[in-house]
Amino acid sequence: YMHLTEEILKENPNICAYMEPSLDVRQDIVVVEVPKLGKEAALKAIKEWGQPKSKITHLVFCTTSGVDMPGADYQLTKLLGLRSSVKRFMMYQQGCFAGGTILRMAKDLAENNAGARVLVVCSEITAVTFRGPNDTHLDSLVGQALFGDGAAAVIVGADPVVGVERPLFQLVSAAQTILPDSDGAIDGHLREVGLTFHLLKDVPGLISKNIEKSLKEAFEPLGISDWNSIFWIAHPGGPAILDQVEAKLSLKPEKLRSTRHVLSEYGNMSSACVLFILDEMRKSSAQDGMSSTGEGL
């Protein structure tokens, strides 16, 4: 799925020019379309959940595609017809680590608010970042080739109602870290020309060099040290990142199968990728006749 069409680009040639002021045009698109795309994902999640939307207590909306006030969380509340008392939280400009961040936040909300049912929605449209090539900034061209549009949603809660709710995954623990010497490795800046992305060449090396230490810090409290004993929902930043992480940790090829599938089918959809991969993994597990992921915890 790509919202931008040849017709839209012909009507707005400044979007295609590499450094042409175009933020207003981009904003006019995303402030309307991001909530609408998010609505489609949310409706599917609510339908599968099987409960009335009146039982949703919290809404967390995440996008790196544009900024507006009132935010996309407010717009989605109206589009879905949620209760006006739903507790909303809007996350803008979190980039590619947002998929994990939004689940961590939903976990905290669900565990610390009795009976909470948190609707998590990630919606991304590349209209805010798309631009033509420039031979002075090839890193931007890499981003254009990788990024895609998409939206995903999930309901997160604690203490599921037995016989009514059917949990798909359990959030056991959540952690976050900052890699050493990573300043400037991946930058995104909102400018008159839209949202610009800049990537250092050695981002895959930076991640693979630090991945094992980061995993040990997160998993040692859980008594886990075998990286092939767990299932992997790795954000698909790009093929080189996945290749180097796989090699560094000696992962079996099937561990990143769902991640690679989503990257090849949809591209890097920023915040939405993690939820897409979770969905792909549970679907492929069901097709293989497995009651769980078949890949461990």
Contacts in CASP RR format, 6 or more apart in sequence:
PFRMAT RR
TARGET T0000
AUTHOR 0000-0000-0000
METHOD contacts of the structure
MODEL  1
YMHLTEEILKENPNICAYMEPSLDVRQDIVVVEVPKLGKEAALKAIKEWG
QPKSKITHLVFCTTSGVDMPGADYQLTKLLGLRSSVKRFMMYQQGCFAGG
TILRMAKDLAENNAGARVLVVCSEITAVTFRGPNDTHLDSLVGQALFGDG
AAAVIVGADPVVGVERPLFQLVSAAQTILPDSDGAIDGHLREVGLTFHLL
KDVPGLISKNIEKSLKEAFEPLGISDWNSIFWIAHPGGPAILDQVEAKLS
LKPEKLRSTRHVLSEYGNMSSACVLFILDEMRKSSAQDGMSSTGEGL
1 148 0 8 1.000
1 149 0 8 1.000
1 150 0 8 1.000
1 266 0 8 1.000
2 126 0 8 1.000
2 148 0 8 1.000
2 149 0 8 1.000
3 29 0 8 1.000
3 33 0 8 1.000
3 37 0 8 1.000
3 125 0 8 1.000
3 126 0 8 1.000
3 127 0 8 1.000
3 149 0 8 1.000
4 15 0 8 1.000
4 126 0 8 1.000
4 127 0 8 1.000
4 130 0 8 1.000
8 15 0 8 1.000
8 29 0 8 1.000
8 127 0 8 1.000
9 15 0 8 1.000
9 16 0 8 1.000
12 22 0 8 1.000
12 25 0 8 1.000
13 20 0 8 1.000
14 20 0 8 1.000
14 21 0 8 1.000
14 22 0 8 1.000
14 25 0 8 1.000
15 22 0 8 1.000
15 25 0 8 1.000
15 26 0 8 1.000
15 127 0 8 1.000
15 130 0 8 1.000
15 131 0 8 1.000
16 130 0 8 1.000
16 131 0 8 1.000
16 132 0 8 1.000
17 131 0 8 1.000
17 132 0 8 1.000
18 131 0 8 1.000
18 132 0 8 1.000
18 133 0 8 1.000
18 134 0 8 1.000
18 137 0 8 1.000
18 140 0 8 1.000
18 193 0 8 1.000
19 131 0 8 1.000
19 134 0 8 1.000
19 193 0 8 1.000
20 193 0 8 1.000
21 192 0 8 1.000
21 193 0 8 1.000
22 131 0 8 1.000
22 192 0 8 1.000
22 193 0 8 1.000
22 194 0 8 1.000
23 190 0 8 1.000
23 191 0 8 1.000
23 192 0 8 1.000
23 193 0 8 1.000
23 194 0 8 1.000
26 66 0 8 1.000
26 127 0 8 1.000
26 128 0 8 1.000
26 194 0 8 1.000
26 195 0 8 1.000
27 66 0 8 1.000
27 68 0 8 1.000
27 128 0 8 1.000
29 125 0 8 1.000
29 127 0 8 1.000
30 63 0 8 1.000
30 65 0 8 1.000
30 66 0 8 1.000
30 125 0 8 1.000
30 127 0 8 1.000
30 128 0 8 1.000
31 66 0 8 1.000
31 68 0 8 1.000
31 72 0 8 1.000
31 75 0 8 1.000
33 125 0 8 1.000
33 127 0 8 1.000
34 63 0 8 1.000
34 65 0 8 1.000
34 66 0 8 1.000
34 72 0 8 1.000
34 123 0 8 1.000
34 124 0 8 1.000
34 125 0 8 1.000
35 72 0 8 1.000
35 75 0 8 1.000
35 76 0 8 1.000
35 79 0 8 1.000
35 123 0 8 1.000
36 79 0 8 1.000
37 123 0 8 1.000
37 125 0 8 1.000
37 149 0 8 1.000
37 150 0 8 1.000
37 151 0 8 1.000
38 76 0 8 1.000
38 121 0 8 1.000
38 122 0 8 1.000
38 123 0 8 1.000
38 151 0 8 1.000
38 153 0 8 1.000
39 76 0 8 1.000
39 79 0 8 1.000
39 80 0 8 1.000
40 151 0 8 1.000
41 121 0 8 1.000
41 122 0 8 1.000
41 123 0 8 1.000
41 150 0 8 1.000
41 151 0 8 1.000
41 152 0 8 1.000
41 153 0 8 1.000
41 272 0 8 1.000
42 76 0 8 1.000
42 80 0 8 1.000
42 119 0 8 1.000
42 121 0 8 1.000
42 153 0 8 1.000
43 80 0 8 1.000
44 153 0 8 1.000
45 119 0 8 1.000
45 153 0 8 1.000
45 154 0 8 1.000
45 155 0 8 1.000
46 53 0 8 1.000
46 56 0 8 1.000
46 80 0 8 1.000
46 119 0 8 1.000
46 153 0 8 1.000
46 155 0 8 1.000
49 155 0 8 1.000
49 165 0 8 1.000
51 117 0 8 1.000
51 155 0 8 1.000
51 164 0 8 1.000
51 165 0 8 1.000
53 80 0 8 1.000
53 81 0 8 1.000
53 82 0 8 1.000
54 83 0 8 1.000
55 117 0 8 1.000
56 82 0 8 1.000
56 83 0 8 1.000
56 86 0 8 1.000
56 117 0 8 1.000
56 118 0 8 1.000
56 119 0 8 1.000
56 155 0 8 1.000
57 86 0 8 1.000
57 87 0 8 1.000
57 113 0 8 1.000
57 115 0 8 1.000
57 116 0 8 1.000
57 117 0 8 1.000
57 118 0 8 1.000
58 86 0 8 1.000
58 87 0 8 1.000
58 88 0 8 1.000
58 89 0 8 1.000
58 106 0 8 1.000
58 109 0 8 1.000
58 113 0 8 1.000
58 116 0 8 1.000
58 117 0 8 1.000
58 118 0 8 1.000
58 119 0 8 1.000
59 73 0 8 1.000
59 76 0 8 1.000
59 77 0 8 1.000
59 82 0 8 1.000
59 86 0 8 1.000
59 87 0 8 1.000
59 88 0 8 1.000
59 89 0 8 1.000
59 118 0 8 1.000
59 119 0 8 1.000
59 121 0 8 1.000
60 73 0 8 1.000
60 88 0 8 1.000
60 89 0 8 1.000
60 91 0 8 1.000
60 102 0 8 1.000
60 105 0 8 1.000
60 106 0 8 1.000
60 109 0 8 1.000
60 118 0 8 1.000
60 119 0 8 1.000
60 120 0 8 1.000
60 121 0 8 1.000
61 71 0 8 1.000
61 72 0 8 1.000
61 73 0 8 1.000
61 76 0 8 1.000
61 88 0 8 1.000
61 89 0 8 1.000
61 90 0 8 1.000
61 91 0 8 1.000
61 121 0 8 1.000
61 122 0 8 1.000
61 123 0 8 1.000
62 91 0 8 1.000
62 92 0 8 1.000
62 94 0 8 1.000
62 98 0 8 1.000
62 99 0 8 1.000
62 101 0 8 1.000
62 102 0 8 1.000
62 120 0 8 1.000
62 121 0 8 1.000
62 122 0 8 1.000
62 123 0 8 1.000
62 271 0 8 1.000
63 72 0 8 1.000
63 91 0 8 1.000
63 92 0 8 1.000
63 122 0 8 1.000
63 123 0 8 1.000
63 124 0 8 1.000
63 271 0 8 1.000
64 92 0 8 1.000
64 93 0 8 1.000
64 94 0 8 1.000
64 95 0 8 1.000
64 98 0 8 1.000
64 124 0 8 1.000
64 128 0 8 1.000
64 195 0 8 1.000
64 270 0 8 1.000
64 271 0 8 1.000
65 123 0 8 1.000
65 124 0 8 1.000
65 125 0 8 1.000
65 126 0 8 1.000
65 127 0 8 1.000
65 128 0 8 1.000
65 129 0 8 1.000
65 195 0 8 1.000
65 270 0 8 1.000
66 92 0 8 1.000
66 93 0 8 1.000
66 128 0 8 1.000
66 190 0 8 1.000
66 195 0 8 1.000
67 92 0 8 1.000
67 93 0 8 1.000
67 190 0 8 1.000
71 90 0 8 1.000
72 90 0 8 1.000
72 123 0 8 1.000
73 88 0 8 1.000
73 89 0 8 1.000
73 90 0 8 1.000
74 88 0 8 1.000
74 90 0 8 1.000
76 82 0 8 1.000
76 121 0 8 1.000
77 84 0 8 1.000
77 86 0 8 1.000
77 88 0 8 1.000
82 119 0 8 1.000
89 105 0 8 1.000
91 98 0 8 1.000
91 101 0 8 1.000
91 102 0 8 1.000
91 105 0 8 1.000
91 271 0 8 1.000
93 188 0 8 1.000
93 190 0 8 1.000
94 101 0 8 1.000
94 102 0 8 1.000
94 271 0 8 1.000
95 188 0 8 1.000
95 270 0 8 1.000
95 271 0 8 1.000
96 186 0 8 1.000
96 235 0 8 1.000
96 237 0 8 1.000
96 268 0 8 1.000
96 270 0 8 1.000
96 271 0 8 1.000
96 273 0 8 1.000
97 235 0 8 1.000
98 122 0 8 1.000
98 270 0 8 1.000
98 271 0 8 1.000
99 122 0 8 1.000
99 235 0 8 1.000
99 271 0 8 1.000
99 272 0 8 1.000
99 273 0 8 1.000
99 274 0 8 1.000
99 275 0 8 1.000
100 174 0 8 1.000
100 235 0 8 1.000
100 274 0 8 1.000
101 176 0 8 1.000
102 120 0 8 1.000
102 122 0 8 1.000
102 271 0 8 1.000
103 120 0 8 1.000
103 156 0 8 1.000
103 171 0 8 1.000
103 174 0 8 1.000
103 274 0 8 1.000
104 174 0 8 1.000
104 176 0 8 1.000
106 118 0 8 1.000
106 120 0 8 1.000
106 154 0 8 1.000
106 156 0 8 1.000
106 157 0 8 1.000
106 171 0 8 1.000
107 156 0 8 1.000
107 171 0 8 1.000
107 174 0 8 1.000
108 174 0 8 1.000
109 116 0 8 1.000
109 118 0 8 1.000
109 156 0 8 1.000
110 116 0 8 1.000
110 117 0 8 1.000
110 118 0 8 1.000
110 156 0 8 1.000
110 157 0 8 1.000
110 158 0 8 1.000
111 158 0 8 1.000
115 157 0 8 1.000
115 158 0 8 1.000
115 159 0 8 1.000
116 157 0 8 1.000
116 158 0 8 1.000
117 155 0 8 1.000
117 156 0 8 1.000
117 157 0 8 1.000
118 155 0 8 1.000
118 156 0 8 1.000
118 157 0 8 1.000
119 153 0 8 1.000
119 155 0 8 1.000
120 153 0 8 1.000
120 154 0 8 1.000
120 155 0 8 1.000
120 156 0 8 1.000
120 275 0 8 1.000
121 151 0 8 1.000
121 152 0 8 1.000
121 153 0 8 1.000
122 151 0 8 1.000
122 152 0 8 1.000
122 153 0 8 1.000
122 269 0 8 1.000
122 270 0 8 1.000
122 271 0 8 1.000
122 272 0 8 1.000
122 275 0 8 1.000
123 150 0 8 1.000
123 151 0 8 1.000
123 271 0 8 1.000
123 272 0 8 1.000
124 148 0 8 1.000
124 149 0 8 1.000
124 150 0 8 1.000
124 151 0 8 1.000
124 269 0 8 1.000
124 270 0 8 1.000
124 271 0 8 1.000
124 272 0 8 1.000
125 149 0 8 1.000
125 150 0 8 1.000
126 147 0 8 1.000
126 148 0 8 1.000
126 149 0 8 1.000
128 194 0 8 1.000
128 195 0 8 1.000
129 143 0 8 1.000
129 144 0 8 1.000
129 147 0 8 1.000
129 194 0 8 1.000
129 195 0 8 1.000
129 196 0 8 1.000
129 197 0 8 1.000
130 144 0 8 1.000
130 147 0 8 1.000
131 140 0 8 1.000
131 144 0 8 1.000
131 193 0 8 1.000
131 194 0 8 1.000
132 144 0 8 1.000
133 140 0 8 1.000
133 141 0 8 1.000
133 144 0 8 1.000
134 140 0 8 1.000
134 141 0 8 1.000
137 198 0 8 1.000
139 197 0 8 1.000
139 198 0 8 1.000
139 199 0 8 1.000
139 200 0 8 1.000
139 201 0 8 1.000
140 196 0 8 1.000
140 197 0 8 1.000
140 198 0 8 1.000
142 199 0 8 1.000
143 197 0 8 1.000
143 199 0 8 1.000
143 268 0 8 1.000
146 237 0 8 1.000
146 238 0 8 1.000
146 267 0 8 1.000
146 268 0 8 1.000
147 267 0 8 1.000
147 268 0 8 1.000
147 269 0 8 1.000
147 270 0 8 1.000
148 266 0 8 1.000
148 267 0 8 1.000
148 268 0 8 1.000
148 269 0 8 1.000
149 269 0 8 1.000
150 266 0 8 1.000
150 269 0 8 1.000
150 272 0 8 1.000
150 276 0 8 1.000
151 272 0 8 1.000
152 272 0 8 1.000
152 275 0 8 1.000
152 276 0 8 1.000
152 279 0 8 1.000
153 275 0 8 1.000
154 275 0 8 1.000
154 278 0 8 1.000
156 171 0 8 1.000
160 166 0 8 1.000
160 167 0 8 1.000
168 278 0 8 1.000
168 282 0 8 1.000
169 278 0 8 1.000
169 282 0 8 1.000
172 222 0 8 1.000
172 297 0 8 1.000
173 218 0 8 1.000
173 221 0 8 1.000
173 222 0 8 1.000
175 217 0 8 1.000
175 218 0 8 1.000
177 214 0 8 1.000
177 217 0 8 1.000
177 218 0 8 1.000
179 185 0 8 1.000
179 206 0 8 1.000
179 207 0 8 1.000
179 210 0 8 1.000
179 214 0 8 1.000
180 210 0 8 1.000
181 206 0 8 1.000
182 206 0 8 1.000
184 198 0 8 1.000
184 200 0 8 1.000
185 199 0 8 1.000
185 200 0 8 1.000
185 202 0 8 1.000
185 203 0 8 1.000
185 206 0 8 1.000
186 197 0 8 1.000
186 198 0 8 1.000
186 199 0 8 1.000
186 200 0 8 1.000
186 203 0 8 1.000
187 197 0 8 1.000
187 198 0 8 1.000
188 195 0 8 1.000
188 196 0 8 1.000
188 197 0 8 1.000
188 198 0 8 1.000
189 195 0 8 1.000
189 196 0 8 1.000
189 198 0 8 1.000
200 206 0 8 1.000
203 241 0 8 1.000
204 238 0 8 1.000
204 240 0 8 1.000
204 241 0 8 1.000
204 243 0 8 1.000
204 244 0 8 1.000
204 245 0 8 1.000
205 244 0 8 1.000
207 241 0 8 1.000
207 244 0 8 1.000
207 245 0 8 1.000
208 241 0 8 1.000
208 244 0 8 1.000
208 245 0 8 1.000
208 247 0 8 1.000
208 248 0 8 1.000
209 248 0 8 1.000
211 245 0 8 1.000
211 248 0 8 1.000
211 249 0 8 1.000
212 248 0 8 1.000
212 249 0 8 1.000
215 227 0 8 1.000
215 249 0 8 1.000
216 225 0 8 1.000
219 225 0 8 1.000
219 230 0 8 1.000
224 230 0 8 1.000
224 297 0 8 1.000
227 249 0 8 1.000
227 250 0 8 1.000
227 251 0 8 1.000
227 255 0 8 1.000
228 250 0 8 1.000
228 251 0 8 1.000
228 252 0 8 1.000
228 255 0 8 1.000
229 296 0 8 1.000
229 297 0 8 1.000
230 295 0 8 1.000
230 296 0 8 1.000
230 297 0 8 1.000
231 255 0 8 1.000
231 281 0 8 1.000
231 293 0 8 1.000
231 294 0 8 1.000
231 295 0 8 1.000
231 296 0 8 1.000
231 297 0 8 1.000
232 251 0 8 1.000
232 255 0 8 1.000
232 256 0 8 1.000
232 258 0 8 1.000
232 259 0 8 1.000
232 295 0 8 1.000
233 258 0 8 1.000
233 259 0 8 1.000
233 274 0 8 1.000
233 277 0 8 1.000
233 278 0 8 1.000
233 281 0 8 1.000
234 242 0 8 1.000
234 245 0 8 1.000
234 256 0 8 1.000
234 259 0 8 1.000
234 277 0 8 1.000
235 259 0 8 1.000
235 268 0 8 1.000
235 273 0 8 1.000
235 274 0 8 1.000
236 242 0 8 1.000
236 259 0 8 1.000
236 260 0 8 1.000
236 262 0 8 1.000
236 263 0 8 1.000
236 267 0 8 1.000
236 268 0 8 1.000
236 273 0 8 1.000
236 277 0 8 1.000
237 263 0 8 1.000
237 268 0 8 1.000
237 273 0 8 1.000
238 263 0 8 1.000
238 268 0 8 1.000
239 260 0 8 1.000
239 263 0 8 1.000
242 256 0 8 1.000
242 259 0 8 1.000
242 260 0 8 1.000
242 263 0 8 1.000
245 251 0 8 1.000
245 256 0 8 1.000
246 253 0 8 1.000
246 255 0 8 1.000
246 256 0 8 1.000
254 295 0 8 1.000
255 295 0 8 1.000
257 284 0 8 1.000
258 277 0 8 1.000
258 280 0 8 1.000
258 281 0 8 1.000
258 284 0 8 1.000
259 277 0 8 1.000
261 280 0 8 1.000
262 273 0 8 1.000
262 276 0 8 1.000
262 277 0 8 1.000
262 280 0 8 1.000
263 273 0 8 1.000
266 273 0 8 1.000
266 276 0 8 1.000
267 273 0 8 1.000
269 276 0 8 1.000
281 293 0 8 1.000
281 295 0 8 1.000
282 293 0 8 1.000
285 292 0 8 1.000
285 293 0 8 1.000
285 294 0 8 1.000
288 294 0 8 1.000
END
